[in-house]
């Protein structure tokens, strides 16, 4: 993949724009069931913005598809990279774009690390994801969430091996061993396999969600969109007018699973207004089961259990 750091607020895409938001596609590789491919990158700001909608979509409609997270390769290196048309020629130029996406989406993004501790590549955290995914797909997705929290909200350089080791250790895995394994040629080969899949899917920007049925017919949804867009896409693939969504999990169950939830995620999951979020939380949770914190003007919950 080429380096495509620019993230457009209007399209909700990190990478090359100009594609239709949603289009009907056909793939040659036969499928036996519904597959959803989520093409992403650990430092894709619009992927971070999509988290609230994607969380609800998977919770309520995940029974209809097999979910596959695919690494896209947003930034290999800065050497030779330049996007002067969009005002990006050096790491510091990214900070303003990230802050805009954070303010627009209300998924908090600090971004000041681009000035004093810039990420040299998104490949190191992507390789770690692939190594974990080989062992445990579900845990790999938890890892991806933790690295996103680290880089976007808490301003940590997730290309730094020490940061990656700590995140992996906190998952109950051997951070040192996994980060070392990710840096071997085999780790890069796992990443290249994803890049080849991304190319075969015709994906050029992130986030992209591709949903295909057993006949290899499906939809490609480019950029971060509202929940209804993904529901409509799923209906098209299943050729049905009606889906039966699962009930949203209780907030207690969701917080125990996710460990940390931002206000926007609670609002989207439970159709709660921002002004009513704390009252909703107080009604749903016992006082000693969570703590409320604030970062960059946004509230978030952390489990204490």
C-alpha positions, -999 to +999 in steps of 0.1 A: +000+000+000+011+035-007+013+061+022-020+079+023-022+098+055-048+124+046-082+119+063-111+138+048-139+150+071-165+151+044-159+116+031-149+100+064-120+083+046-083+080+054-065+074+022-075+079-015-109+095-019-131+097-050-149+064-045-187+060-041-197+058-004-215+025-011-214+004-043-224-031-053-194-053-060-186-088-071-156-110-060-144-141-077-135-161-046-166-182-037-179-179-001-200-203+018-216-177+040-217-140+047-183-124+053-176-089+065-141-075+059-132-045+079-101-029+063-084-006+088-052+006+103-042+014+139-036+051+131-066+056+109-084+085+126-117+079+108-116+043+119-114+056+155-144+079+147-163+048+135-158+028+167-192+037+183-212+027+152-191-004+145-195-015+181-233-013+179-234-028+144-214-059+154-233-063+187-267-062+171-261-077+136-229-098+141-250-130+140-254-125+102-218-125+092-182-137+100-162-106+109-127-103+096-103-074+105-078-067+078-047-044+081-045-019+053-010-002+058-017+035+061+019+046+068+049+026+059+074+053+064+078+091+061+109+090+038+097+102+004+061+107+016+044+139+007+008+151+001+014+187-006-020+191-022-036+184+012-010+202+032+009+171+046+046+169+040+058+161+075+045+144+107+035+177+124+010+184+095-011+154+107-019+169+141-045+194+128-063+168+108-065+144+137-078+172+160-105+180+135-116+144+132-117+141+170-138+172+174-162+163+146-167+127+158-164+133+195-141+103+198-113+122+215-080+126+196-051+145+211-026+143+182+001+165+198+025+135+196+029+144+159+049+175+170+073+160+196+071+121+193+058+113+158+048+078+147+073+067+121+052+039+108+019+021+114+034-012+104+049-021+139+015-021+157-001-038+126+024-066+127+017-072+164-020-073+155-013-100+129+008-121+153-019-120+180-046-127+154-028-159+144-034-171+180-067-155+189-089-134+166-110-120+194-080-110+215-064-094+184-095-071+181-092-062+218-055-054+212-065-031+182-089-012+205-062-008+231-036+006+207-062+030+194-071+042+228-034+046+235-026+067+204-057+087+199-070+096+234-038+091+255-013+104+230+011+074+231+034+065+202+022+030+193+052+024+170+074+024+201+081-012+211+079-004+248+044+009+244+034-022+224+049-046+249+029-029+277-003-031+258+002-068+250+012-076+285-020-060+298-039-085+276-023-113+296+001-122+268+039-122+267+045-087+252+082-091+248+079-124+229+051-112+206+067-078+197+099-097+189+080-122+168+063-093+150+096-079+139+108-111+123+103-116+085+074-139+093+056-110+110+060-088+079+048-117+057+016-119+077+011-082+071+018-086+033-009-113+032-034-087+044-021-062+019-026-087-009-062-093+004-068-055+005-056-052-031-078-081-042-108-064-025-101-032-044-098-011-012-079+022-014-090+041+017-099+033+053-122+025+069-137+003+042-163-024+050-170-051+025-199-075+030-201-105+006-225-134+003-219-171-008-222-160-044-194-134-040-218-106-045-218-078-020-214-042-011-184-020-004-189+009+021-161+034+021-156+058+050-172+063+084-210+064+082-241+062+103-254+028+116-282+027+090-258+027+061-243-006+073-277-021+080-289-012+045-257-027+031-263-059+050-299-061+038-287-057+002-263-086+006-288-108+023-315-097-002-340-091+025-361-062+037-361-073+073-333-081+098-338-092+134-312-073+155-300-086+188-310-066+218-281-043+229-262-057+258-267-041+292-243-013+300-229-034+328-221-063+305-207-040+278-185-021+302-172-053+317-162-066+283-148-033+268-132-020+300-134+016+288-163+034+269-164+070+257-196+090+261-202+089+223-201+051+223-227+049+251-249+075+233-248+056+200-253+021+216-283+031+236-298+060+217-290+084+246-286+121+243-252+136+254-270+156+281-287+124+294-256+101+294-246+104+330-281+100+343-284+069+321-252+055+335-263+062+371-295+043+364-277+013+348-247+008+370-239+006+407-217+034+419-188+012+429-186-006+395-172+023+374-155+056+375-161+086+353-131+104+338-127+133+313-102+138+285-101+165+258-136+176+269-152+142+266-163+119+294-155+082+295-162+053+318-137+028+332-147-003+349-135-008+385-144-045+386 
